[in-house]
Amino acid sequence: MARVVVDVMLKPEILDPQGQAVQRALPRLGFEGIADVRQGKRFELEVEGPVDAAALARIDELAETFLANTVIEDFTVRVETDEKSEESK
């Protein structure tokens, strides 16, 4: 099985109150030098079979119609390799 990751972020022109709240809290917690914080969502999809162009097109459609509100959010779709999964553990 392959893992496909869909990252959804608010468009740059959309106000991000949660990101702003985190940004304001960072200096109080001793984390200086962070200029901006944007909050988003990450979806990990385990895909049966090969992740070819047709599978990625279906996932792109799923992200556009179900996972993201494309009026206010952008999204990216990428295949995550086993090597990358191991690094994050």
N, C-alpha and C positions, 0 to 999 in steps of 0.2 A: 504494500500500500504506500502511496505517496501522500505527502502532506502539502496542501496548498494553503497559503496564508493570505487573508484579505485584511488589509489595514484600512480603517476608515477614520478620516480626520475632518474636522470642520474646515470649511474653506477659509483662506486667510482673512477675508473681509468680514467673517462672521465672529461676533463677540464670543469669547470663551470664558464664562465666569468661573468654571471649575479650574481651568488652567491659571487664571489670574489669582484665585485663592491660594493655589499651591505656590505660585511665584511669590506672593506676599509673605507666605509662611516660611519660606526657605531661609532668609536672613536670620529670623528669630531662632531657627534651629541650627544655626552655625554654617549654613551653606551659602557662601557668597559667590558673586560673579555669574549668576545665572540671569541672562538678559530677558528670556521669555520662556513660557511654558504653555504648551498646547496639549489638551487632553484628547484622546481618541479611543478607538475600539480595535481589537485584534480578534479575528475569527480564524481558527485553525480547522481546516476541513481535511479529513482523511478520505482519500479518493481511491475507489476500487478500480483496478485496471490502469492502463497507461495514461499519463497526463500529456496528451497530445494537443494539437491546436483545437480540435473539436471540444475536448474536455475543458480547456481553458476558456473557450468561447461560452460554454454553458455556465461556468463559474462566474465569468464576467457578467453575464446576464442575471444570474442569481444575485450577485453583489449589487448590481444597478437597480434591481426591482425589489429586493427584500432586505439586504443588509445595510444599505446606505440610503439616506434621503438626499438624492443628488441635487436638490434645490440648495441645500446648505452644506453638504458634505462631498468630499472627494474620496476616492478609494484607489488602492493599488492591489493587484493580484500577483502573487509570485509563488513559485514552487520552492519549498524548503528542502534542502538536501539533508541526508542523514548526518553528514559531517557537521553541518551548521547546527542541527538539533543537539548533537553531542556537546558542542561548545557551550551551549546555553545552560547545560545542566550543572 
